[in-house]
Amino acid sequence: MDIKESEKKEGEVQKRSPFDLIFSQIQKKKSDKGKSDIFQVKRFFKAFDKEPSKTTNEKNEEASENKLVPGDYGVYGKGNEETSPNEEDELDSDTSGWWKVKQFMEKFGKKAEIHFINLNNCGLTATGVKELGSLMSFLPDAEEIDLSWNELVGGAMTMLTPDLCHVSRLRILNLSNCGLTADDAGALGEALQHIPNLQFLDLSWNSHLGGALSRLTQHFSSNCELKSLNLTECSLKAEDGDSLALAFSRMSRMEVLELSENKELGGAMKNITEELKNCSCMCVLKLRSTGLGQDSIKYLSSAFQYWPYLRKLDLSCNKATGGGFREAAARLTAFKQLELLDIHQCCLSKDDVTALTQVIPLLSNLQTLDLSSNKSIGLTSEHLFSRLRFLPKLKSVNISNCTLKKESFAGLAEASHYLMDLQMLDLSWNKCVGGNLKLLSETLKNATGLQSLLLSSCNLVAQDLAVIASAAQNGHLERLEQLDIAYNDTVPDEGWSLFFESLPALKNIVELDISLRPASSRECGPWFIHLLSNVVKLTKLKELGMQRWALSTAERQQLSRIQMEVKINIHQD
């Protein structure tokens, strides 16, 4: 063959269309079973792709938006490299399974993800749980499953737990408010061996678990990886507390423990505390309303020294603990990193308050302090509040309903001058604030990051609202998002007028409540026109409380028009 003929034949080959090439390769495929048709086609189409190749970041971005078929980019880390026949069969199976997963998730209005099965609050039933179990083999990389707030799945866990063996990488399991039963607890316990990497388990708001927790906890292994356990409001009994204590002896990695709203746990606190001493990594401990008494607090505080990294401690709503904080208060100094201390509604005694007064200055990292609903605090001298000046990182202070006297309020006001990072201040239900809000003028000036100011039922008068109006007009409340001045029937019309004239200065306000006390009623005064003209200027306002204000028909119509125009929820009777 001469050179010209050769060049001519090559030219003919070059002029053949891509589809001719594909067809010839498909014919060749009949004698060569090494590659599948679809991969041959894609390989040749790739040669004629006019678009530039994408970067790795672009491919990842597309994958995250579900713009690519999972089989194209490799659902489980496989790309478009050479693939053996067995691998192709497996990939085809994975692709088919992935589409089943995707269709299943779409039924509940959810997005299919490789690492996260999110079926939160979607009306899931036992039938759905069974179908989910059948799909687990297609999700071997799942690290988080959230089935929370699906109350109808209770009693159906046996349809899911046997298939958890396919998701051995699971780290997070959320079954909060799922109506779980005792049998569910047992089924979940038996499945723990298949998910050895589980670190976060949320079983909160499952009230039928009470008395049956041992069916779960007996399966925790000696090398348990669990770091976070939430059993809030599960109706746990004293015997459940004993089961927990035994389990805690195998949970040395525990960092977050939430047992709140289990009122019968107090009787088991001694055993629980003894085993929790092994959890040296504890960061968050929440025991709100768990039936703690004076002895319980003493047992618990004996373990404080074993938790040097504790950041949040909630012992609130345990009224029987009053009088038991004298020793516990002194032991709080073990928490060098404590950021949150919540002991509201604990019926603190005068001795408790005195002990806290000595300790408070040493908690220099404290950011949130809730002492509300402890009336003895207001009956003591101002010394406890004056010590708050030594807590420069405080962001949230709640001293509502503490029966403050003018002397103690003055001490608080003076100390608050030093709280430059203050974001939330709740003084509600302290009558002495009325007529004395001017004591907080310097605080309102310095705390430029204040977001929430709660002054409901404080017997406020006109000059108090003038203080708020002045602070707003001077730009000191620009970041304020929540202002509660409800239940202050003592404010005259001129006080409301002063306040509403300054309303536009509250540029970021989201919630405003000016409601009157229950069983009271009062007509709006001349200030109503200022409310109408200025409320529309608050572009971020979403909630306006005006309950018990007696509105005329015309006034109601005007408010309704505003409610429609600027999308504000106006709460009125």
C-alpha positions as CSV (number, residue, x, y, z in Angstrom):
1,M,0.0,0.0,0.0
2,D,1.5,3.4,-1.0
3,I,1.6,6.4,1.3
4,K,-1.3,8.3,-0.4
5,E,-3.6,5.3,0.0
6,S,-2.6,5.0,3.6
7,E,-3.3,8.7,4.2
8,K,-6.6,8.4,2.4
9,K,-7.7,5.5,4.6
10,E,-6.6,7.4,7.7
11,G,-8.6,10.4,6.6
12,E,-11.6,8.3,6.1
13,V,-11.2,6.9,9.7
14,Q,-10.9,10.4,11.0
15,K,-14.1,11.5,9.2
16,R,-16.2,8.8,10.9
17,S,-18.7,10.1,13.4
18,P,-18.5,9.4,17.2
19,F,-21.6,7.2,16.9
20,D,-19.9,5.0,14.3
21,L,-17.1,4.5,16.8
22,I,-19.4,3.7,19.6
23,F,-21.3,1.2,17.4
24,S,-18.2,-0.6,16.5
25,Q,-17.1,-0.8,20.1
26,I,-20.4,-2.2,21.1
27,Q,-20.1,-4.9,18.5
28,K,-16.6,-5.7,19.8
29,K,-18.1,-5.9,23.3
30,K,-19.9,-9.2,22.3
31,S,-16.5,-11.0,22.3
32,D,-15.0,-9.0,25.1
33,K,-16.8,-9.3,28.4
34,G,-14.3,-7.2,30.4
35,K,-16.3,-4.0,30.3
36,S,-19.9,-3.0,30.5
37,D,-21.7,-1.2,27.6
38,I,-22.4,1.9,29.6
39,F,-18.8,2.3,30.6
40,Q,-17.6,1.9,27.0
41,V,-20.1,4.5,25.8
42,K,-19.1,7.0,28.5
43,R,-15.4,6.5,27.8
44,F,-15.8,7.4,24.1
45,F,-18.2,10.2,24.8
46,K,-15.6,11.6,27.1
47,A,-13.2,11.9,24.2
48,F,-15.7,14.1,22.3
49,D,-16.6,16.2,25.3
50,K,-16.2,19.8,24.3
51,E,-16.4,21.1,27.9
52,P,-13.2,21.5,29.9
53,S,-12.6,19.0,32.6
54,K,-13.9,20.0,36.0
55,T,-11.8,20.5,39.1
56,T,-12.2,18.2,42.1
57,N,-13.9,21.1,44.0
58,E,-16.4,21.6,41.2
59,K,-17.2,17.9,41.2
60,N,-17.7,17.8,44.9
61,E,-19.9,20.9,44.7
62,E,-22.1,19.3,42.1
63,A,-22.3,16.0,44.0
64,S,-23.5,17.9,47.1
65,E,-26.3,19.4,45.1
66,N,-27.4,16.0,43.7
67,K,-26.6,17.2,40.2
68,L,-24.8,14.0,39.2
69,V,-26.1,10.4,39.2
70,P,-24.4,8.6,42.1
71,G,-23.1,5.9,39.8
72,D,-21.2,8.5,37.7
73,Y,-19.1,10.0,40.5
74,G,-19.0,6.9,42.6
75,V,-21.3,6.8,45.6
76,Y,-18.9,5.1,47.8
77,G,-15.6,6.6,46.7
78,K,-15.4,4.9,43.2
79,G,-14.6,7.0,40.2
80,N,-14.6,6.3,36.5
81,E,-11.3,4.3,36.6
82,E,-10.9,0.8,35.2
83,T,-13.5,-1.5,36.8
84,S,-13.6,-5.2,37.0
85,P,-16.7,-7.2,36.0
86,N,-17.4,-8.0,39.7
87,E,-17.0,-4.3,40.7
88,E,-19.3,-3.3,37.8
89,D,-22.0,-5.6,39.1
90,E,-21.5,-4.2,42.6
91,L,-21.7,-0.7,41.3
92,D,-24.9,-1.4,39.3
93,S,-26.4,-2.8,42.5
94,D,-25.2,0.2,44.5
95,T,-26.7,2.6,41.9
96,S,-30.0,0.8,41.9
97,G,-30.0,0.8,45.7
98,W,-29.2,4.5,45.8
99,W,-32.1,5.3,43.6
100,K,-34.4,3.3,46.0
101,V,-33.0,5.4,48.9
102,K,-33.5,8.6,47.0
103,Q,-37.1,7.7,46.1
104,F,-37.8,6.6,49.7
105,M,-36.5,10.0,51.1
106,E,-38.4,12.0,48.6
107,K,-41.7,10.4,49.8
108,F,-41.1,12.3,53.1
109,G,-39.9,15.5,51.5
110,K,-36.3,14.8,52.5
111,K,-33.0,14.8,50.6
112,A,-31.0,11.6,50.2
113,E,-27.5,11.9,51.6
114,I,-24.7,9.4,51.9
115,H,-23.7,10.2,55.4
116,F,-26.9,11.5,57.0
117,I,-30.3,9.9,57.1
118,N,-32.6,12.8,58.1
119,L,-36.2,11.8,58.7
120,N,-36.9,14.2,61.5
121,N,-40.6,15.1,62.1
122,C,-41.9,13.7,58.8
123,G,-44.8,11.5,59.8
124,L,-42.8,8.3,59.7
125,T,-44.7,5.1,60.6
126,A,-43.9,1.5,61.3
127,T,-44.2,0.8,57.6
128,G,-41.7,3.4,56.8
129,V,-39.3,2.1,59.5
130,K,-39.5,-1.4,57.9
131,E,-38.7,0.0,54.4
132,L,-35.8,2.0,55.9
133,G,-34.4,-1.1,57.4
134,S,-34.4,-2.8,53.9
135,L,-32.4,0.1,52.5
136,M,-29.6,0.1,55.2
137,S,-27.4,-2.1,53.1
138,F,-27.2,0.6,50.5
139,L,-26.0,3.2,53.1
140,P,-22.8,1.7,54.6
141,D,-21.2,5.2,55.0
142,A,-24.1,6.6,57.1
143,E,-22.8,8.3,60.2
144,E,-26.0,9.9,61.5
145,I,-29.6,8.8,61.7
146,D,-32.3,11.2,62.9
147,L,-35.8,9.8,63.3
148,S,-36.8,12.2,66.0
149,W,-40.3,13.5,66.5
150,N,-42.0,10.6,64.8
151,E,-44.3,9.3,67.6
152,L,-45.8,6.6,65.5
153,V,-42.6,4.6,65.1
154,G,-42.8,3.3,68.7
155,G,-42.9,-0.5,68.9
156,A,-41.3,-0.8,65.4
157,M,-37.6,-0.7,66.2
158,T,-37.3,-4.4,65.8
159,M,-37.9,-3.8,62.1
160,L,-34.8,-1.5,61.9
161,T,-32.3,-2.6,64.5
162,P,-31.3,-5.9,62.8
163,D,-30.2,-3.9,59.8
164,L,-28.0,-1.6,61.8
165,C,-25.2,-4.1,61.1
166,H,-24.9,-2.4,57.7
167,V,-24.1,1.0,59.2
168,S,-21.2,0.2,61.4
169,R,-19.8,3.7,61.0
170,L,-22.8,5.2,62.7
171,R,-21.8,7.9,65.2
172,I,-25.1,9.8,65.9
173,L,-28.5,8.3,66.6
174,N,-31.4,10.5,67.4
175,L,-34.7,8.8,68.5
176,S,-36.1,11.7,70.5
177,N,-39.9,11.7,71.0
178,C,-40.5,8.5,69.0
179,G,-42.9,6.8,71.4
180,L,-40.3,4.1,72.1
181,T,-41.4,1.1,74.2
182,A,-39.6,-1.2,76.5
183,D,-39.2,-3.7,73.6
184,D,-37.7,-1.0,71.5
185,A,-35.1,-0.4,74.3
186,G,-34.3,-4.1,74.3
187,A,-34.0,-4.2,70.5
188,L,-31.7,-1.1,70.4
189,G,-29.6,-2.6,73.1
190,E,-29.0,-5.8,71.2
191,A,-28.0,-3.8,68.1
192,L,-25.3,-1.8,69.9
193,Q,-22.7,-4.5,69.1
194,H,-23.2,-3.7,65.4
195,I,-22.6,0.1,65.8
196,P,-19.4,0.2,68.0
197,N,-18.6,3.7,66.9
198,L,-21.8,5.3,68.3
199,Q,-20.9,8.5,70.2
200,F,-24.2,10.4,70.5
201,L,-27.5,8.8,71.6
202,D,-30.6,10.9,72.1
203,L,-33.6,9.0,73.5
204,S,-35.2,12.1,75.2
205,W,-39.0,12.5,75.5
206,N,-39.8,8.8,75.4
207,S,-41.9,8.4,78.5
208,H,-42.4,4.6,78.1
209,L,-38.8,3.9,78.7
210,G,-39.2,4.3,82.5
211,G,-38.6,1.0,84.3
212,A,-37.1,-0.7,81.3
213,L,-33.8,1.2,80.8
214,S,-31.8,-1.9,81.9
215,R,-32.8,-3.6,78.7
216,L,-30.7,-1.1,76.9
217,T,-27.9,-0.3,79.3
218,Q,-26.9,-3.9,80.0
219,H,-25.6,-4.1,76.4
220,F,-23.1,-1.2,76.8
221,S,-19.7,-2.7,76.2
222,S,-16.6,-2.2,78.4
223,N,-15.0,-0.1,75.7
224,C,-18.1,2.0,75.0
225,E,-17.4,5.0,72.8
226,L,-20.5,6.9,73.9
227,K,-19.8,10.6,74.5
228,S,-23.3,12.1,74.7
229,L,-26.5,10.6,76.2
230,N,-29.8,12.4,76.4
231,L,-32.6,10.8,78.5
232,T,-34.6,14.0,79.2
233,E,-38.2,13.3,80.4
234,C,-38.2,9.5,80.0
235,S,-40.1,8.9,83.2
236,L,-37.1,7.1,84.6
237,K,-37.5,5.3,88.0
238,A,-35.0,4.8,90.8
239,E,-34.1,1.4,89.4
240,D,-33.3,3.0,86.1
241,G,-30.9,5.2,87.9
242,D,-29.2,2.1,89.3
243,S,-29.0,0.6,85.8
244,L,-27.5,3.9,84.6
245,A,-24.9,3.9,87.4
246,L,-23.7,0.4,86.3
247,A,-23.5,1.6,82.7
248,F,-21.6,4.7,83.6
249,S,-18.8,2.5,85.0
250,R,-18.2,1.5,81.3
251,M,-18.5,5.0,79.8
252,S,-15.3,6.8,80.7
253,R,-15.5,8.9,77.5
254,M,-18.8,10.5,78.5
255,E,-18.9,14.3,77.9
256,V,-22.5,15.3,77.8
257,L,-25.2,13.8,80.1
258,E,-28.8,15.1,80.2
259,L,-31.2,13.5,82.6
260,S,-33.5,16.4,83.3
261,E,-37.3,16.0,84.0
262,N,-37.0,12.6,85.5
263,K,-38.4,13.3,89.0
264,E,-37.6,10.0,90.6
265,L,-33.9,9.8,89.9
266,G,-32.9,11.6,93.0
267,G,-33.0,8.4,95.1
268,A,-30.4,6.9,92.9
269,M,-28.1,9.9,92.8
270,K,-25.6,8.4,95.2
271,N,-24.9,5.4,93.0
272,I,-25.0,7.5,89.9
273,T,-22.5,10.0,91.3
274,E,-20.1,7.3,92.4
275,E,-19.8,5.9,88.9
276,L,-19.7,9.3,87.2
277,K,-16.4,10.0,88.9
278,N,-14.9,7.8,86.2
279,C,-16.1,10.3,83.5
280,S,-13.2,12.8,83.8
281,C,-14.1,14.3,80.4
282,M,-17.6,15.5,81.5
283,C,-18.4,18.9,80.0
284,V,-22.2,19.2,80.3
285,L,-24.3,17.9,83.1
286,K,-28.1,18.7,83.2
287,L,-30.2,17.5,86.1
288,R,-33.1,19.9,86.0
289,S,-36.1,18.6,88.0
290,T,-34.7,15.2,88.9
291,G,-36.0,15.1,92.5
292,L,-32.7,16.1,94.0
293,G,-32.6,16.8,97.8
294,Q,-30.0,18.1,100.2
295,D,-28.3,14.8,100.4
296,S,-28.3,14.4,96.6
297,I,-26.5,17.7,96.2
298,K,-23.9,16.7,98.7
299,Y,-23.3,13.4,97.0
300,L,-23.1,15.1,93.6
301,S,-20.8,17.9,94.7
302,S,-18.4,15.3,96.1
303,A,-17.6,14.4,92.4
304,F,-17.0,18.0,91.2
305,Q,-13.3,17.6,91.6
306,Y,-13.3,14.7,89.1
307,W,-14.8,16.9,86.3
308,P,-12.2,19.6,85.7
309,Y,-13.5,20.3,82.2
310,L,-17.2,20.9,83.1
311,R,-18.6,23.9,81.3
312,K,-22.4,23.7,81.9
313,L,-24.1,22.7,85.1
314,D,-27.9,22.7,85.4
315,L,-29.4,21.8,88.8
316,S,-32.5,23.9,88.5
317,C,-36.1,23.1,89.6
318,N,-35.0,20.9,92.5
319,K,-36.8,22.7,95.3
320,A,-35.8,20.2,98.0
321,T,-32.1,21.1,97.6
322,G,-32.6,24.3,99.5
323,G,-30.2,24.4,102.4
324,G,-27.9,21.8,100.9
325,F,-25.7,24.2,98.8
326,R,-23.3,25.3,101.6
327,E,-20.8,22.5,100.8
328,A,-21.7,22.3,97.1
329,A,-21.1,26.0,96.6
330,A,-17.5,25.8,97.9
331,R,-16.8,22.8,95.6
332,L,-17.9,24.8,92.5
333,T,-14.4,26.3,92.5
334,A,-13.2,23.0,91.0
335,F,-14.8,24.1,87.7
336,K,-12.2,26.5,86.3
337,Q,-13.9,26.4,82.9
338,L,-17.6,26.7,84.0
339,E,-19.6,28.8,81.6
340,L,-23.2,28.1,82.7
341,L,-24.6,27.8,86.2
342,D,-28.4,27.3,86.4
343,I,-29.8,26.9,89.9
344,H,-33.1,28.7,89.5
345,Q,-36.1,27.6,91.5
346,C,-34.0,25.7,94.1
347,C,-35.4,27.4,97.2
348,L,-31.9,28.6,98.2
349,S,-31.6,29.4,101.9
350,K,-29.9,32.4,103.3
351,D,-26.9,30.2,104.2
352,D,-26.8,28.9,100.6
353,V,-26.8,32.5,99.3
354,T,-24.0,33.4,101.7
355,A,-21.9,30.5,100.5
356,L,-22.5,31.4,96.8
357,T,-21.5,35.0,97.6
358,Q,-18.0,33.7,98.6
359,V,-17.6,31.5,95.5
360,I,-19.1,33.6,92.7
361,P,-16.0,35.9,92.1
362,L,-13.9,32.8,91.5
363,L,-16.0,31.6,88.6
364,S,-14.3,34.0,86.2
365,N,-15.3,32.2,83.0
366,L,-19.0,32.2,83.8
367,Q,-21.1,33.5,80.9
368,T,-24.7,32.4,81.9
369,L,-26.0,32.7,85.5
370,D,-29.6,31.9,86.4
371,L,-30.7,32.5,90.0
372,S,-34.3,33.2,89.2
373,S,-37.2,32.2,91.5
374,N,-35.1,32.0,94.6
375,K,-36.8,34.6,96.8
376,S,-34.3,34.5,99.6
377,I,-31.7,36.1,97.3
378,G,-33.6,39.4,97.3
379,L,-34.0,39.3,101.1
380,T,-30.3,39.3,101.7
381,S,-28.0,42.2,101.4
382,E,-26.7,43.3,98.0
383,H,-23.3,41.6,98.5
384,L,-24.0,38.7,96.2
385,F,-24.9,40.9,93.3
386,S,-22.1,43.3,93.9
387,R,-19.7,40.3,93.3
388,L,-20.9,40.0,89.8
389,R,-18.5,42.7,88.8
390,F,-15.7,40.0,89.0
391,L,-17.4,38.1,86.2
392,P,-16.4,40.1,83.1
393,K,-17.5,37.4,80.6
394,L,-21.1,37.3,81.8
395,K,-23.5,37.4,78.9
396,S,-26.8,36.3,80.4
397,V,-28.1,37.2,83.9
398,N,-31.5,36.0,85.1
399,I,-32.7,37.3,88.5
400,S,-36.4,37.3,87.8
401,N,-38.8,36.7,90.7
402,C,-36.2,37.0,93.4
403,T,-38.1,39.6,95.6
404,L,-35.4,42.1,95.1
405,K,-35.3,45.0,97.5
406,K,-34.1,48.5,96.5
407,E,-30.7,47.9,98.3
408,S,-30.0,44.6,96.4
409,F,-31.2,46.1,93.1
410,A,-28.8,49.0,93.6
411,G,-26.0,46.5,94.2
412,L,-26.9,44.6,91.0
413,A,-27.1,47.9,89.0
414,E,-23.7,49.0,90.1
415,A,-22.1,45.7,89.4
416,S,-23.7,45.5,85.9
417,H,-21.7,48.6,84.9
418,Y,-18.8,46.3,84.5
419,L,-20.6,43.7,82.4
420,M,-19.6,44.9,79.0
421,D,-20.5,41.7,77.2
422,L,-24.0,41.5,78.6
423,Q,-26.6,40.2,76.1
424,M,-29.5,39.2,78.2
425,L,-30.9,40.7,81.4
426,D,-34.1,39.4,83.1
427,L,-35.4,41.4,86.1
428,S,-39.0,40.5,85.7
429,W,-41.4,40.2,88.6
430,N,-39.2,42.4,90.9
431,K,-41.4,45.3,92.0
432,C,-38.6,47.4,93.3
433,V,-37.4,48.0,89.7
434,G,-40.3,50.3,89.2
435,G,-39.2,54.0,89.7
436,N,-35.6,52.9,89.9
437,L,-34.7,51.9,86.4
438,K,-32.5,55.0,86.1
439,L,-29.9,53.0,88.2
440,L,-29.4,50.9,85.0
441,S,-28.7,53.9,82.8
442,E,-25.0,53.3,82.8
443,T,-25.4,49.6,82.1
444,L,-27.7,50.3,79.1
445,K,-25.0,52.7,77.9
446,N,-22.0,50.3,78.3
447,A,-23.7,47.0,77.3
448,T,-24.0,47.9,73.6
449,G,-24.4,44.2,72.7
450,L,-27.6,43.9,74.8
451,Q,-30.1,41.7,72.8
452,S,-32.8,40.9,75.4
453,L,-34.2,43.1,78.2
454,L,-37.0,41.6,80.2
455,L,-38.9,43.8,82.6
456,S,-42.4,42.3,82.8
457,S,-44.4,43.0,86.0
458,C,-41.9,45.4,87.5
459,N,-44.3,48.2,88.5
460,L,-42.7,50.5,85.9
461,V,-43.7,54.1,85.8
462,A,-43.4,56.9,83.2
463,Q,-39.8,57.8,84.1
464,D,-38.7,54.2,83.7
465,L,-39.9,54.1,80.1
466,A,-38.2,57.5,79.6
467,V,-34.9,55.8,80.6
468,I,-35.5,53.1,77.9
469,A,-36.5,55.8,75.3
470,S,-33.4,57.9,76.1
471,A,-31.1,54.9,75.8
472,A,-32.7,54.0,72.4
473,Q,-32.5,57.5,71.0
474,N,-28.8,57.7,72.0
475,G,-28.1,54.5,70.0
476,H,-27.3,52.3,73.1
477,L,-30.0,49.7,72.2
478,E,-29.3,49.3,68.5
479,R,-28.8,45.5,68.9
480,L,-31.8,44.9,71.2
481,E,-34.0,42.1,69.7
482,Q,-36.4,41.4,72.6
483,L,-38.1,43.8,74.9
484,D,-40.7,42.6,77.4
485,I,-42.4,45.4,79.4
486,A,-45.7,43.6,79.8
487,Y,-47.8,43.5,82.9
488,N,-46.8,47.0,83.8
489,D,-50.3,48.5,84.2
490,T,-48.7,51.2,86.3
491,V,-47.3,53.1,83.3
492,P,-49.5,56.1,82.5
493,D,-50.3,57.2,78.9
494,E,-47.6,59.8,78.9
495,G,-45.0,57.1,79.6
496,W,-46.3,55.0,76.7
497,S,-46.2,58.1,74.4
498,L,-42.5,58.8,75.3
499,F,-41.7,55.2,74.6
500,F,-43.5,54.9,71.2
501,E,-42.1,58.1,70.0
502,S,-38.6,56.6,70.4
503,L,-39.6,53.3,68.8
504,P,-37.8,53.7,65.4
505,A,-34.5,53.8,67.3
506,L,-35.0,50.1,68.1
507,K,-33.8,49.1,64.7
508,N,-33.3,45.4,65.3
509,I,-36.2,44.7,67.6
510,V,-37.9,41.3,66.8
511,E,-40.2,40.8,69.8
512,L,-42.0,43.5,71.7
513,D,-44.6,42.8,74.5
514,I,-46.7,45.6,76.1
515,S,-49.6,43.3,77.2
516,L,-51.5,44.1,80.4
517,R,-52.0,41.8,83.3
518,P,-54.6,39.0,83.1
519,A,-58.1,40.0,84.2
520,S,-57.3,43.7,83.5
521,S,-58.4,46.0,80.7
522,R,-57.6,49.5,79.6
523,E,-58.3,51.7,76.6
524,C,-55.5,52.9,74.4
525,G,-54.5,56.5,74.9
526,P,-53.1,59.2,72.5
527,W,-49.9,57.1,72.2
528,F,-51.7,54.7,69.9
529,I,-51.1,57.0,66.9
530,H,-47.4,56.9,67.6
531,L,-47.5,53.1,67.7
532,L,-49.3,53.0,64.4
533,S,-46.9,55.4,62.7
534,N,-43.7,53.9,64.0
535,V,-44.2,50.2,64.2
536,V,-44.1,50.0,60.4
537,K,-40.6,51.4,60.5
538,L,-39.4,48.4,62.4
539,T,-38.4,46.1,59.5
540,K,-37.3,43.2,61.7
541,L,-40.3,43.2,64.1
542,K,-42.1,39.8,64.0
543,E,-44.1,39.6,67.3
544,L,-46.1,42.4,69.0
545,G,-48.0,41.5,72.2
546,M,-51.0,43.8,73.0
547,Q,-53.2,41.5,75.0
548,R,-55.9,43.0,77.3
549,W,-55.7,46.5,75.6
550,A,-59.3,47.5,74.8
551,L,-59.3,48.4,71.2
552,S,-62.1,50.2,69.3
553,T,-63.3,48.8,66.0
554,A,-61.3,51.4,64.1
555,E,-58.2,50.7,66.1
556,R,-58.5,47.0,65.4
557,Q,-58.9,47.7,61.7
558,Q,-55.8,49.8,61.7
559,L,-53.8,47.1,63.4
560,S,-55.1,44.5,61.0
561,R,-54.1,46.6,58.0
562,I,-50.6,46.9,59.5
563,Q,-50.4,43.2,60.3
564,M,-51.2,42.4,56.6
565,E,-48.8,45.0,55.2
566,V,-45.7,44.4,57.2
567,K,-46.2,40.7,58.2
568,I,-46.2,41.2,62.0
569,N,-47.9,38.8,64.4
570,I,-50.0,41.0,66.7
571,H,-51.3,39.1,69.7
572,Q,-54.5,40.7,71.1
573,D,-57.7,39.6,72.7
